Amino acid sequence: MPDDKAEQQPAGDKKDDAPKTVQRNGETLEVWGGTPEKMRKGIELHVTLYVESDDAPAHDFSKSTIEAVREIITAGSAKHPELTVTVKKIAEK
């Protein structure tokens, strides 16, 4: 005769059939259904670039460099089509 009470209960009567997860505060949450294969994620990154080049004295270096940086990011993002890159702001410090 088994000593474990869990083995004596019919499978449908178990209360702990669903997998559980624990939050940081210690609360246990039930997980419904299977784990999704993928989920939507996002991150905001702050990137500081230093760009230098030879340029004409009267030329607006800031404007042309901001345009060039946007083009560089667009060209580089083509290597990772699974990521959506949105340039929200480029400003001179």
HTML snippet that shows the backbone in 3Dmol.js (N, CA, C, O; Angstrom):
<script src="https://3Dmol.org/build/3Dmol-min.js"></script>
<div id="view" style="width:600px;height:400px;position:relative"></div>
<script>
const pdb = `
ATOM      1  N   MET A   1       0.854  -1.182   0.000  1.00  0.00           N
ATOM      2  CA  MET A   1       0.000   0.000   0.000  1.00  0.00           C
ATOM      3  C   MET A   1       0.896   1.239   0.000  1.00  0.00           C
ATOM      4  O   MET A   1       1.792   1.338   0.838  1.00  0.00           O
ATOM      5  N   PRO A   2       0.677   2.197  -0.925  1.00  0.00           N
ATOM      6  CA  PRO A   2       1.541   3.374  -0.996  1.00  0.00           C
ATOM      7  C   PRO A   2       1.295   4.307   0.174  1.00  0.00           C
ATOM      8  O   PRO A   2       0.164   4.475   0.629  1.00  0.00           O
ATOM      9  N   ASP A   3       2.391   4.919   0.659  1.00  0.00           N
ATOM     10  CA  ASP A   3       2.304   5.865   1.771  1.00  0.00           C
ATOM     11  C   ASP A   3       1.985   7.276   1.300  1.00  0.00           C
ATOM     12  O   ASP A   3       1.501   8.086   2.089  1.00  0.00           O
ATOM     13  N   ASP A   4       2.242   7.591   0.036  1.00  0.00           N
ATOM     14  CA  ASP A   4       2.057   8.939  -0.491  1.00  0.00           C
ATOM     15  C   ASP A   4       0.575   9.181  -0.780  1.00  0.00           C
ATOM     16  O   ASP A   4      -0.022   8.439  -1.560  1.00  0.00           O
ATOM     17  N   LYS A   5      -0.024  10.191  -0.174  1.00  0.00           N
ATOM     18  CA  LYS A   5      -1.434  10.485  -0.358  1.00  0.00           C
ATOM     19  C   LYS A   5      -1.738  10.962  -1.777  1.00  0.00           C
ATOM     20  O   LYS A   5      -2.846  10.758  -2.272  1.00  0.00           O
ATOM     21  N   ALA A   6      -0.756  11.601  -2.443  1.00  0.00           N
ATOM     22  CA  ALA A   6      -0.959  12.073  -3.809  1.00  0.00           C
ATOM     23  C   ALA A   6      -1.214  10.909  -4.751  1.00  0.00           C
ATOM     24  O   ALA A   6      -1.967  11.040  -5.716  1.00  0.00           O
ATOM     25  N   GLU A   7      -0.588   9.771  -4.475  1.00  0.00           N
ATOM     26  CA  GLU A   7      -0.786   8.607  -5.321  1.00  0.00           C
ATOM     27  C   GLU A   7      -2.159   7.983  -5.097  1.00  0.00           C
ATOM     28  O   GLU A   7      -2.672   7.314  -5.993  1.00  0.00           O
ATOM     29  N   GLN A   8      -2.767   8.180  -3.934  1.00  0.00           N
ATOM     30  CA  GLN A   8      -4.062   7.614  -3.619  1.00  0.00           C
ATOM     31  C   GLN A   8      -5.203   8.406  -4.245  1.00  0.00           C
ATOM     32  O   GLN A   8      -6.280   7.855  -4.475  1.00  0.00           O
ATOM     33  N   GLN A   9      -4.986   9.699  -4.528  1.00  0.00           N
ATOM     34  CA  GLN A   9      -6.029  10.526  -5.107  1.00  0.00           C
ATOM     35  C   GLN A   9      -6.140  10.268  -6.599  1.00  0.00           C
ATOM     36  O   GLN A   9      -5.126  10.055  -7.263  1.00  0.00           O
ATOM     37  N   PRO A  10      -7.363  10.283  -7.142  1.00  0.00           N
ATOM     38  CA  PRO A  10      -7.500  10.191  -8.596  1.00  0.00           C
ATOM     39  C   PRO A  10      -6.880  11.409  -9.265  1.00  0.00           C
ATOM     40  O   PRO A  10      -6.856  12.490  -8.677  1.00  0.00           O
ATOM     41  N   ALA A  11      -6.378  11.250 -10.488  1.00  0.00           N
ATOM     42  CA  ALA A  11      -5.660  12.323 -11.190  1.00  0.00           C
ATOM     43  C   ALA A  11      -6.509  13.561 -11.364  1.00  0.00           C
ATOM     44  O   ALA A  11      -5.974  14.668 -11.300  1.00  0.00           O
ATOM     45  N   GLY A  12      -7.808  13.429 -11.582  1.00  0.00           N
ATOM     46  CA  GLY A  12      -8.672  14.581 -11.799  1.00  0.00           C
ATOM     47  C   GLY A  12      -8.925  15.384 -10.541  1.00  0.00           C
ATOM     48  O   GLY A  12      -9.354  16.534 -10.637  1.00  0.00           O
ATOM     49  N   ASP A  13      -8.677  14.829  -9.363  1.00  0.00           N
ATOM     50  CA  ASP A  13      -8.938  15.521  -8.101  1.00  0.00           C
ATOM     51  C   ASP A  13      -7.771  16.373  -7.621  1.00  0.00           C
ATOM     52  O   ASP A  13      -7.918  17.112  -6.647  1.00  0.00           O
ATOM     53  N   LYS A  14      -6.622  16.292  -8.273  1.00  0.00           N
ATOM     54  CA  LYS A  14      -5.455  17.064  -7.837  1.00  0.00           C
ATOM     55  C   LYS A  14      -5.708  18.541  -8.049  1.00  0.00           C
ATOM     56  O   LYS A  14      -6.282  18.936  -9.064  1.00  0.00           O
ATOM     57  N   LYS A  15      -5.288  19.357  -7.105  1.00  0.00           N
ATOM     58  CA  LYS A  15      -5.427  20.806  -7.228  1.00  0.00           C
ATOM     59  C   LYS A  15      -4.197  21.434  -7.848  1.00  0.00           C
ATOM     60  O   LYS A  15      -4.275  22.564  -8.332  1.00  0.00           O
ATOM     61  N   ASP A  16      -3.063  20.748  -7.854  1.00  0.00           N
ATOM     62  CA  ASP A  16      -1.804  21.310  -8.352  1.00  0.00           C
ATOM     63  C   ASP A  16      -1.446  20.774  -9.733  1.00  0.00           C
ATOM     64  O   ASP A  16      -0.264  20.585 -10.021  1.00  0.00           O
ATOM     65  N   ASP A  17      -2.435  20.520 -10.601  1.00  0.00           N
ATOM     66  CA  ASP A  17      -2.148  20.018 -11.944  1.00  0.00           C
ATOM     67  C   ASP A  17      -1.453  21.057 -12.809  1.00  0.00           C
ATOM     68  O   ASP A  17      -0.616  20.701 -13.639  1.00  0.00           O
ATOM     69  N   ALA A  18      -1.789  22.367 -12.632  1.00  0.00           N
ATOM     70  CA  ALA A  18      -1.224  23.430 -13.471  1.00  0.00           C
ATOM     71  C   ALA A  18       0.148  23.839 -12.952  1.00  0.00           C
ATOM     72  O   ALA A  18       0.358  23.895 -11.740  1.00  0.00           O
ATOM     73  N   PRO A  19       1.092  24.127 -13.862  1.00  0.00           N
ATOM     74  CA  PRO A  19       2.399  24.615 -13.411  1.00  0.00           C
ATOM     75  C   PRO A  19       2.252  25.976 -12.744  1.00  0.00           C
ATOM     76  O   PRO A  19       1.338  26.733 -13.070  1.00  0.00           O
ATOM     77  N   LYS A  20       3.132  26.285 -11.826  1.00  0.00           N
ATOM     78  CA  LYS A  20       3.061  27.555 -11.104  1.00  0.00           C
ATOM     79  C   LYS A  20       4.369  28.321 -11.259  1.00  0.00           C
ATOM     80  O   LYS A  20       5.411  27.746 -11.575  1.00  0.00           O
ATOM     81  N   THR A  21       4.293  29.629 -11.030  1.00  0.00           N
ATOM     82  CA  THR A  21       5.471  30.477 -11.075  1.00  0.00           C
ATOM     83  C   THR A  21       5.420  31.407  -9.870  1.00  0.00           C
ATOM     84  O   THR A  21       4.340  31.679  -9.345  1.00  0.00           O
ATOM     85  N   VAL A  22       6.544  31.886  -9.436  1.00  0.00           N
ATOM     86  CA  VAL A  22       6.608  32.742  -8.253  1.00  0.00           C
ATOM     87  C   VAL A  22       7.072  34.132  -8.659  1.00  0.00           C
ATOM     88  O   VAL A  22       8.070  34.276  -9.367  1.00  0.00           O
ATOM     89  N   GLN A  23       6.340  35.172  -8.206  1.00  0.00           N
ATOM     90  CA  GLN A  23       6.726  36.550  -8.452  1.00  0.00           C
ATOM     91  C   GLN A  23       7.786  36.956  -7.443  1.00  0.00           C
ATOM     92  O   GLN A  23       8.081  36.223  -6.499  1.00  0.00           O
ATOM     93  N   ARG A  24       8.358  38.148  -7.661  1.00  0.00           N
ATOM     94  CA  ARG A  24       9.379  38.657  -6.744  1.00  0.00           C
ATOM     95  C   ARG A  24       8.845  38.837  -5.325  1.00  0.00           C
ATOM     96  O   ARG A  24       9.588  38.668  -4.358  1.00  0.00           O
ATOM     97  N   ASN A  25       7.566  39.180  -5.194  1.00  0.00           N
ATOM     98  CA  ASN A  25       7.013  39.396  -3.861  1.00  0.00           C
ATOM     99  C   ASN A  25       6.646  38.094  -3.167  1.00  0.00           C
ATOM    100  O   ASN A  25       6.142  38.117  -2.044  1.00  0.00           O
ATOM    101  N   GLY A  26       6.889  36.963  -3.811  1.00  0.00           N
ATOM    102  CA  GLY A  26       6.649  35.668  -3.192  1.00  0.00           C
ATOM    103  C   GLY A  26       5.300  35.066  -3.514  1.00  0.00           C
ATOM    104  O   GLY A  26       5.058  33.907  -3.177  1.00  0.00           O
ATOM    105  N   GLU A  27       4.398  35.820  -4.163  1.00  0.00           N
ATOM    106  CA  GLU A  27       3.094  35.279  -4.514  1.00  0.00           C
ATOM    107  C   GLU A  27       3.244  34.230  -5.620  1.00  0.00           C
ATOM    108  O   GLU A  27       4.055  34.381  -6.534  1.00  0.00           O
ATOM    109  N   THR A  28       2.458  33.186  -5.517  1.00  0.00           N
ATOM    110  CA  THR A  28       2.467  32.154  -6.547  1.00  0.00           C
ATOM    111  C   THR A  28       1.327  32.428  -7.512  1.00  0.00           C
ATOM    112  O   THR A  28       0.196  32.674  -7.094  1.00  0.00           O
ATOM    113  N   LEU A  29       1.624  32.386  -8.801  1.00  0.00           N
ATOM    114  CA  LEU A  29       0.621  32.588  -9.843  1.00  0.00           C
ATOM    115  C   LEU A  29       0.466  31.312 -10.643  1.00  0.00           C
ATOM    116  O   LEU A  29       1.438  30.597 -10.885  1.00  0.00           O
ATOM    117  N   GLU A  30      -0.778  31.027 -11.059  1.00  0.00           N
ATOM    118  CA  GLU A  30      -0.997  29.889 -11.932  1.00  0.00           C
ATOM    119  C   GLU A  30      -0.680  30.277 -13.358  1.00  0.00           C
ATOM    120  O   GLU A  30      -0.941  31.408 -13.769  1.00  0.00           O
ATOM    121  N   VAL A  31      -0.124  29.360 -14.110  1.00  0.00           N
ATOM    122  CA  VAL A  31       0.158  29.575 -15.525  1.00  0.00           C
ATOM    123  C   VAL A  31      -0.929  28.836 -16.299  1.00  0.00           C
ATOM    124  O   VAL A  31      -1.124  27.636 -16.110  1.00  0.00           O
ATOM    125  N   TRP A  32      -1.625  29.545 -17.160  1.00  0.00           N
ATOM    126  CA  TRP A  32      -2.702  28.945 -17.955  1.00  0.00           C
ATOM    127  C   TRP A  32      -2.174  28.621 -19.338  1.00  0.00           C
ATOM    128  O   TRP A  32      -1.608  29.489 -20.003  1.00  0.00           O
ATOM    129  N   GLY A  33      -2.348  27.410 -19.774  1.00  0.00           N
ATOM    130  CA  GLY A  33      -1.920  27.001 -21.104  1.00  0.00           C
ATOM    131  C   GLY A  33      -0.421  26.804 -21.162  1.00  0.00           C
ATOM    132  O   GLY A  33       0.279  26.892 -20.154  1.00  0.00           O
ATOM    133  N   GLY A  34       0.054  26.535 -22.362  1.00  0.00           N
ATOM    134  CA  GLY A  34       1.482  26.308 -22.558  1.00  0.00           C
ATOM    135  C   GLY A  34       2.245  27.615 -22.656  1.00  0.00           C
ATOM    136  O   GLY A  34       1.655  28.688 -22.780  1.00  0.00           O
ATOM    137  N   THR A  35       3.537  27.512 -22.600  1.00  0.00           N
ATOM    138  CA  THR A  35       4.406  28.679 -22.745  1.00  0.00           C
ATOM    139  C   THR A  35       4.404  29.117 -24.207  1.00  0.00           C
ATOM    140  O   THR A  35       4.600  28.289 -25.097  1.00  0.00           O
ATOM    141  N   PRO A  36       4.183  30.425 -24.473  1.00  0.00           N
ATOM    142  CA  PRO A  36       4.181  30.865 -25.871  1.00  0.00           C
ATOM    143  C   PRO A  36       5.569  30.719 -26.487  1.00  0.00           C
ATOM    144  O   PRO A  36       6.584  30.852 -25.804  1.00  0.00           O
ATOM    145  N   GLU A  37       5.593  30.443 -27.786  1.00  0.00           N
ATOM    146  CA  GLU A  37       6.865  30.281 -28.480  1.00  0.00           C
ATOM    147  C   GLU A  37       7.630  31.595 -28.517  1.00  0.00           C
ATOM    148  O   GLU A  37       8.851  31.615 -28.359  1.00  0.00           O
ATOM    149  N   LYS A  38       6.896  32.714 -28.729  1.00  0.00           N
ATOM    150  CA  LYS A  38       7.511  34.036 -28.757  1.00  0.00           C
ATOM    151  C   LYS A  38       6.592  35.030 -28.076  1.00  0.00           C
ATOM    152  O   LYS A  38       5.386  34.808 -27.973  1.00  0.00           O
ATOM    153  N   MET A  39       7.166  36.123 -27.614  1.00  0.00           N
ATOM    154  CA  MET A  39       6.375  37.206 -27.053  1.00  0.00           C
ATOM    155  C   MET A  39       6.964  38.533 -27.499  1.00  0.00           C
ATOM    156  O   MET A  39       8.153  38.618 -27.806  1.00  0.00           O
ATOM    157  N   ARG A  40       6.143  39.557 -27.535  1.00  0.00           N
ATOM    158  CA  ARG A  40       6.568  40.887 -27.963  1.00  0.00           C
ATOM    159  C   ARG A  40       7.380  41.531 -26.846  1.00  0.00           C
ATOM    160  O   ARG A  40       6.941  41.561 -25.697  1.00  0.00           O
ATOM    161  N   LYS A  41       8.558  42.044 -27.176  1.00  0.00           N
ATOM    162  CA  LYS A  41       9.423  42.718 -26.210  1.00  0.00           C
ATOM    163  C   LYS A  41       9.905  44.021 -26.814  1.00  0.00           C
ATOM    164  O   LYS A  41       9.927  44.171 -28.036  1.00  0.00           O
ATOM    165  N   GLY A  42      10.287  44.951 -25.982  1.00  0.00           N
ATOM    166  CA  GLY A  42      10.840  46.215 -26.450  1.00  0.00           C
ATOM    167  C   GLY A  42      11.821  46.770 -25.440  1.00  0.00           C
ATOM    168  O   GLY A  42      11.755  46.449 -24.254  1.00  0.00           O
ATOM    169  N   ILE A  43      12.724  47.599 -25.910  1.00  0.00           N
ATOM    170  CA  ILE A  43      13.711  48.222 -25.036  1.00  0.00           C
ATOM    171  C   ILE A  43      14.049  49.592 -25.615  1.00  0.00           C
ATOM    172  O   ILE A  43      14.146  49.760 -26.830  1.00  0.00           O
ATOM    173  N   GLU A  44      14.224  50.548 -24.740  1.00  0.00           N
ATOM    174  CA  GLU A  44      14.667  51.874 -25.171  1.00  0.00           C
ATOM    175  C   GLU A  44      16.132  52.013 -24.792  1.00  0.00           C
ATOM    176  O   GLU A  44      16.495  51.904 -23.621  1.00  0.00           O
ATOM    177  N   LEU A  45      16.967  52.254 -25.790  1.00  0.00           N
ATOM    178  CA  LEU A  45      18.404  52.383 -25.579  1.00  0.00           C
ATOM    179  C   LEU A  45      18.818  53.833 -25.789  1.00  0.00           C
ATOM    180  O   LEU A  45      18.323  54.503 -26.695  1.00  0.00           O
ATOM    181  N   HIS A  46      19.708  54.301 -24.965  1.00  0.00           N
ATOM    182  CA  HIS A  46      20.289  55.626 -25.142  1.00  0.00           C
ATOM    183  C   HIS A  46      21.710  55.422 -25.640  1.00  0.00           C
ATOM    184  O   HIS A  46      22.540  54.836 -24.945  1.00  0.00           O
ATOM    185  N   VAL A  47      21.989  55.909 -26.846  1.00  0.00           N
ATOM    186  CA  VAL A  47      23.276  55.701 -27.490  1.00  0.00           C
ATOM    187  C   VAL A  47      23.945  57.055 -27.676  1.00  0.00           C
ATOM    188  O   VAL A  47      23.321  57.997 -28.163  1.00  0.00           O
ATOM    189  N   THR A  48      25.195  57.153 -27.295  1.00  0.00           N
ATOM    190  CA  THR A  48      25.967  58.378 -27.497  1.00  0.00           C
ATOM    191  C   THR A  48      27.015  58.096 -28.560  1.00  0.00           C
ATOM    192  O   THR A  48      27.825  57.180 -28.422  1.00  0.00           O
ATOM    193  N   LEU A  49      26.990  58.886 -29.612  1.00  0.00           N
ATOM    194  CA  LEU A  49      27.959  58.742 -30.693  1.00  0.00           C
ATOM    195  C   LEU A  49      28.819  59.998 -30.750  1.00  0.00           C
ATOM    196  O   LEU A  49      28.344  61.107 -30.507  1.00  0.00           O
ATOM    197  N   TYR A  50      30.070  59.807 -31.070  1.00  0.00           N
ATOM    198  CA  TYR A  50      30.949  60.933 -31.374  1.00  0.00           C
ATOM    199  C   TYR A  50      31.323  60.772 -32.831  1.00  0.00           C
ATOM    200  O   TYR A  50      31.928  59.772 -33.218  1.00  0.00           O
ATOM    201  N   VAL A  51      30.961  61.761 -33.643  1.00  0.00           N
ATOM    202  CA  VAL A  51      31.208  61.691 -35.084  1.00  0.00           C
ATOM    203  C   VAL A  51      32.125  62.840 -35.460  1.00  0.00           C
ATOM    204  O   VAL A  51      31.883  63.985 -35.078  1.00  0.00           O
ATOM    205  N   GLU A  52      33.174  62.537 -36.205  1.00  0.00           N
ATOM    206  CA  GLU A  52      34.061  63.610 -36.650  1.00  0.00           C
ATOM    207  C   GLU A  52      34.453  63.384 -38.095  1.00  0.00           C
ATOM    208  O   GLU A  52      34.485  62.252 -38.579  1.00  0.00           O
ATOM    209  N   SER A  53      34.748  64.471 -38.772  1.00  0.00           N
ATOM    210  CA  SER A  53      35.115  64.425 -40.175  1.00  0.00           C
ATOM    211  C   SER A  53      35.669  65.790 -40.572  1.00  0.00           C
ATOM    212  O   SER A  53      35.489  66.776 -39.857  1.00  0.00           O
ATOM    213  N   ASP A  54      36.332  65.835 -41.698  1.00  0.00           N
ATOM    214  CA  ASP A  54      36.750  67.118 -42.260  1.00  0.00           C
ATOM    215  C   ASP A  54      35.550  67.702 -43.002  1.00  0.00           C
ATOM    216  O   ASP A  54      34.844  66.986 -43.713  1.00  0.00           O
ATOM    217  N   ASP A  55      35.321  69.016 -42.830  1.00  0.00           N
ATOM    218  CA  ASP A  55      34.166  69.644 -43.450  1.00  0.00           C
ATOM    219  C   ASP A  55      34.474  71.109 -43.722  1.00  0.00           C
ATOM    220  O   ASP A  55      35.348  71.701 -43.090  1.00  0.00           O
ATOM    221  N   ALA A  56      33.754  71.675 -44.657  1.00  0.00           N
ATOM    222  CA  ALA A  56      33.924  73.097 -44.992  1.00  0.00           C
ATOM    223  C   ALA A  56      33.508  73.967 -43.795  1.00  0.00           C
ATOM    224  O   ALA A  56      32.545  73.628 -43.108  1.00  0.00           O
ATOM    225  N   PRO A  57      34.200  75.060 -43.535  1.00  0.00           N
ATOM    226  CA  PRO A  57      33.900  75.900 -42.375  1.00  0.00           C
ATOM    227  C   PRO A  57      32.451  76.405 -42.322  1.00  0.00           C
ATOM    228  O   PRO A  57      31.875  76.477 -41.237  1.00  0.00           O
ATOM    229  N   ALA A  58      31.860  76.751 -43.450  1.00  0.00           N
ATOM    230  CA  ALA A  58      30.515  77.333 -43.446  1.00  0.00           C
ATOM    231  C   ALA A  58      29.405  76.272 -43.536  1.00  0.00           C
ATOM    232  O   ALA A  58      28.224  76.614 -43.487  1.00  0.00           O
ATOM    233  N   HIS A  59      29.771  75.005 -43.665  1.00  0.00           N
ATOM    234  CA  HIS A  59      28.780  73.937 -43.826  1.00  0.00           C
ATOM    235  C   HIS A  59      28.134  73.580 -42.485  1.00  0.00           C
ATOM    236  O   HIS A  59      28.808  73.588 -41.455  1.00  0.00           O
ATOM    237  N   ASP A  60      26.819  73.262 -42.488  1.00  0.00           N
ATOM    238  CA  ASP A  60      26.100  72.847 -41.269  1.00  0.00           C
ATOM    239  C   ASP A  60      26.430  71.374 -40.989  1.00  0.00           C
ATOM    240  O   ASP A  60      25.740  70.466 -41.453  1.00  0.00           O
ATOM    241  N   PHE A  61      27.493  71.168 -40.225  1.00  0.00           N
ATOM    242  CA  PHE A  61      27.991  69.816 -39.940  1.00  0.00           C
ATOM    243  C   PHE A  61      26.959  69.016 -39.144  1.00  0.00           C
ATOM    244  O   PHE A  61      26.791  67.817 -39.369  1.00  0.00           O
ATOM    245  N   SER A  62      26.280  69.672 -38.228  1.00  0.00           N
ATOM    246  CA  SER A  62      25.293  68.991 -37.394  1.00  0.00           C
ATOM    247  C   SER A  62      24.170  68.398 -38.246  1.00  0.00           C
ATOM    248  O   SER A  62      23.821  67.229 -38.084  1.00  0.00           O
ATOM    249  N   LYS A  63      23.607  69.195 -39.148  1.00  0.00           N
ATOM    250  CA  LYS A  63      22.495  68.739 -39.981  1.00  0.00           C
ATOM    251  C   LYS A  63      22.906  67.565 -40.874  1.00  0.00           C
ATOM    252  O   LYS A  63      22.188  66.569 -40.960  1.00  0.00           O
ATOM    253  N   SER A  64      24.045  67.680 -41.531  1.00  0.00           N
ATOM    254  CA  SER A  64      24.474  66.609 -42.438  1.00  0.00           C
ATOM    255  C   SER A  64      24.864  65.346 -41.672  1.00  0.00           C
ATOM    256  O   SER A  64      24.659  64.236 -42.163  1.00  0.00           O
ATOM    257  N   THR A  65      25.417  65.508 -40.487  1.00  0.00           N
ATOM    258  CA  THR A  65      25.816  64.345 -39.685  1.00  0.00           C
ATOM    259  C   THR A  65      24.599  63.611 -39.138  1.00  0.00           C
ATOM    260  O   THR A  65      24.579  62.380 -39.114  1.00  0.00           O
ATOM    261  N   ILE A  66      23.584  64.349 -38.698  1.00  0.00           N
ATOM    262  CA  ILE A  66      22.352  63.710 -38.222  1.00  0.00           C
ATOM    263  C   ILE A  66      21.716  62.901 -39.345  1.00  0.00           C
ATOM    264  O   ILE A  66      21.250  61.784 -39.118  1.00  0.00           O
ATOM    265  N   GLU A  67      21.693  63.451 -40.545  1.00  0.00           N
ATOM    266  CA  GLU A  67      21.160  62.727 -41.699  1.00  0.00           C
ATOM    267  C   GLU A  67      21.986  61.475 -41.978  1.00  0.00           C
ATOM    268  O   GLU A  67      21.428  60.417 -42.269  1.00  0.00           O
ATOM    269  N   ALA A  68      23.296  61.585 -41.892  1.00  0.00           N
ATOM    270  CA  ALA A  68      24.172  60.441 -42.134  1.00  0.00           C
ATOM    271  C   ALA A  68      23.965  59.350 -41.084  1.00  0.00           C
ATOM    272  O   ALA A  68      23.954  58.165 -41.417  1.00  0.00           O
ATOM    273  N   VAL A  69      23.804  59.736 -39.835  1.00  0.00           N
ATOM    274  CA  VAL A  69      23.589  58.753 -38.761  1.00  0.00           C
ATOM    275  C   VAL A  69      22.269  58.020 -38.978  1.00  0.00           C
ATOM    276  O   VAL A  69      22.201  56.807 -38.780  1.00  0.00           O
ATOM    277  N   ARG A  70      21.229  58.731 -39.378  1.00  0.00           N
ATOM    278  CA  ARG A  70      19.952  58.074 -39.689  1.00  0.00           C
ATOM    279  C   ARG A  70      20.144  57.045 -40.811  1.00  0.00           C
ATOM    280  O   ARG A  70      19.615  55.936 -40.736  1.00  0.00           O
ATOM    281  N   GLU A  71      20.892  57.412 -41.838  1.00  0.00           N
ATOM    282  CA  GLU A  71      21.153  56.493 -42.950  1.00  0.00           C
ATOM    283  C   GLU A  71      21.970  55.287 -42.501  1.00  0.00           C
ATOM    284  O   GLU A  71      21.726  54.167 -42.949  1.00  0.00           O
ATOM    285  N   ILE A  72      22.932  55.511 -41.624  1.00  0.00           N
ATOM    286  CA  ILE A  72      23.759  54.418 -41.101  1.00  0.00           C
ATOM    287  C   ILE A  72      22.898  53.429 -40.312  1.00  0.00           C
ATOM    288  O   ILE A  72      23.039  52.215 -40.468  1.00  0.00           O
ATOM    289  N   ILE A  73      22.013  53.950 -39.471  1.00  0.00           N
ATOM    290  CA  ILE A  73      21.134  53.082 -38.672  1.00  0.00           C
ATOM    291  C   ILE A  73      20.184  52.304 -39.579  1.00  0.00           C
ATOM    292  O   ILE A  73      19.957  51.112 -39.368  1.00  0.00           O
ATOM    293  N   THR A  74      19.633  52.970 -40.581  1.00  0.00           N
ATOM    294  CA  THR A  74      18.731  52.299 -41.521  1.00  0.00           C
ATOM    295  C   THR A  74      19.452  51.182 -42.275  1.00  0.00           C
ATOM    296  O   THR A  74      18.922  50.080 -42.414  1.00  0.00           O
ATOM    297  N   ALA A  75      20.643  51.465 -42.752  1.00  0.00           N
ATOM    298  CA  ALA A  75      21.414  50.454 -43.484  1.00  0.00           C
ATOM    299  C   ALA A  75      21.784  49.284 -42.573  1.00  0.00           C
ATOM    300  O   ALA A  75      21.699  48.126 -42.983  1.00  0.00           O
ATOM    301  N   GLY A  76      22.187  49.578 -41.357  1.00  0.00           N
ATOM    302  CA  GLY A  76      22.566  48.520 -40.417  1.00  0.00           C
ATOM    303  C   GLY A  76      21.393  47.683 -39.956  1.00  0.00           C
ATOM    304  O   GLY A  76      21.551  46.491 -39.694  1.00  0.00           O
ATOM    305  N   SER A  77      20.209  48.289 -39.851  1.00  0.00           N
ATOM    306  CA  SER A  77      19.045  47.540 -39.385  1.00  0.00           C
ATOM    307  C   SER A  77      18.586  46.509 -40.413  1.00  0.00           C
ATOM    308  O   SER A  77      17.854  45.581 -40.069  1.00  0.00           O
ATOM    309  N   ALA A  78      19.007  46.659 -41.668  1.00  0.00           N
ATOM    310  CA  ALA A  78      18.674  45.672 -42.703  1.00  0.00           C
ATOM    311  C   ALA A  78      19.297  44.308 -42.395  1.00  0.00           C
ATOM    312  O   ALA A  78      18.808  43.287 -42.879  1.00  0.00           O
ATOM    313  N   LYS A  79      20.361  44.276 -41.604  1.00  0.00           N
ATOM    314  CA  LYS A  79      20.996  43.013 -41.232  1.00  0.00           C
ATOM    315  C   LYS A  79      20.181  42.253 -40.190  1.00  0.00           C
ATOM    316  O   LYS A  79      20.412  41.064 -39.968  1.00  0.00           O
ATOM    317  N   HIS A  80      19.223  42.936 -39.544  1.00  0.00           N
ATOM    318  CA  HIS A  80      18.377  42.310 -38.519  1.00  0.00           C
ATOM    319  C   HIS A  80      16.914  42.645 -38.790  1.00  0.00           C
ATOM    320  O   HIS A  80      16.316  43.442 -38.068  1.00  0.00           O
ATOM    321  N   PRO A  81      16.333  42.038 -39.831  1.00  0.00           N
ATOM    322  CA  PRO A  81      14.951  42.359 -40.194  1.00  0.00           C
ATOM    323  C   PRO A  81      13.924  41.937 -39.140  1.00  0.00           C
ATOM    324  O   PRO A  81      12.778  42.384 -39.184  1.00  0.00           O
ATOM    325  N   GLU A  82      14.321  41.084 -38.199  1.00  0.00           N
ATOM    326  CA  GLU A  82      13.398  40.671 -37.142  1.00  0.00           C
ATOM    327  C   GLU A  82      13.173  41.783 -36.110  1.00  0.00           C
ATOM    328  O   GLU A  82      12.238  41.712 -35.312  1.00  0.00           O
ATOM    329  N   LEU A  83      14.031  42.808 -36.128  1.00  0.00           N
ATOM    330  CA  LEU A  83      13.919  43.934 -35.198  1.00  0.00           C
ATOM    331  C   LEU A  83      13.339  45.144 -35.915  1.00  0.00           C
ATOM    332  O   LEU A  83      13.684  45.418 -37.065  1.00  0.00           O
ATOM    333  N   THR A  84      12.465  45.860 -35.239  1.00  0.00           N
ATOM    334  CA  THR A  84      11.961  47.119 -35.746  1.00  0.00           C
ATOM    335  C   THR A  84      12.709  48.233 -35.013  1.00  0.00           C
ATOM    336  O   THR A  84      12.601  48.349 -33.792  1.00  0.00           O
ATOM    337  N   VAL A  85      13.453  49.038 -35.737  1.00  0.00           N
ATOM    338  CA  VAL A  85      14.227  50.123 -35.136  1.00  0.00           C
ATOM    339  C   VAL A  85      13.571  51.446 -35.502  1.00  0.00           C
ATOM    340  O   VAL A  85      13.386  51.750 -36.681  1.00  0.00           O
ATOM    341  N   THR A  86      13.220  52.228 -34.491  1.00  0.00           N
ATOM    342  CA  THR A  86      12.625  53.544 -34.697  1.00  0.00           C
ATOM    343  C   THR A  86      13.533  54.572 -34.083  1.00  0.00           C
ATOM    344  O   THR A  86      13.776  54.539 -32.877  1.00  0.00           O
ATOM    345  N   VAL A  87      14.045  55.494 -34.889  1.00  0.00           N
ATOM    346  CA  VAL A  87      14.872  56.586 -34.372  1.00  0.00           C
ATOM    347  C   VAL A  87      13.914  57.663 -33.881  1.00  0.00           C
ATOM    348  O   VAL A  87      13.232  58.303 -34.681  1.00  0.00           O
ATOM    349  N   LYS A  88      13.861  57.863 -32.582  1.00  0.00           N
ATOM    350  CA  LYS A  88      12.939  58.830 -32.013  1.00  0.00           C
ATOM    351  C   LYS A  88      13.528  60.226 -31.957  1.00  0.00           C
ATOM    352  O   LYS A  88      12.812  61.214 -32.119  1.00  0.00           O
ATOM    353  N   LYS A  89      14.826  60.308 -31.730  1.00  0.00           N
ATOM    354  CA  LYS A  89      15.434  61.628 -31.578  1.00  0.00           C
ATOM    355  C   LYS A  89      16.923  61.532 -31.832  1.00  0.00           C
ATOM    356  O   LYS A  89      17.592  60.624 -31.339  1.00  0.00           O
ATOM    357  N   ILE A  90      17.434  62.470 -32.601  1.00  0.00           N
ATOM    358  CA  ILE A  90      18.874  62.654 -32.743  1.00  0.00           C
ATOM    359  C   ILE A  90      19.112  64.136 -32.539  1.00  0.00           C
ATOM    360  O   ILE A  90      18.566  64.964 -33.268  1.00  0.00           O
ATOM    361  N   ALA A  91      19.912  64.468 -31.565  1.00  0.00           N
ATOM    362  CA  ALA A  91      20.169  65.880 -31.270  1.00  0.00           C
ATOM    363  C   ALA A  91      21.631  66.061 -30.889  1.00  0.00           C
ATOM    364  O   ALA A  91      22.264  65.168 -30.325  1.00  0.00           O
ATOM    365  N   GLU A  92      22.144  67.230 -31.211  1.00  0.00           N
ATOM    366  CA  GLU A  92      23.521  67.569 -30.849  1.00  0.00           C
ATOM    367  C   GLU A  92      23.552  67.941 -29.366  1.00  0.00           C
ATOM    368  O   GLU A  92      22.655  68.625 -28.872  1.00  0.00           O
ATOM    369  N   LYS A  93      24.573  67.494 -28.675  1.00  0.00           N
ATOM    370  CA  LYS A  93      24.740  67.837 -27.250  1.00  0.00           C
ATOM    371  C   LYS A  93      25.352  69.191 -27.113  1.00  0.00           C
ATOM    372  O   LYS A  93      25.573  69.658 -25.995  1.00  0.00           O
TER     373      LYS A  93
END
`;
const viewer = $3Dmol.createViewer("view");
viewer.addModel(pdb, "pdb");
viewer.setStyle({}, {cartoon: {color: "spectrum"}});
viewer.zoomTo();
viewer.render();
</script>
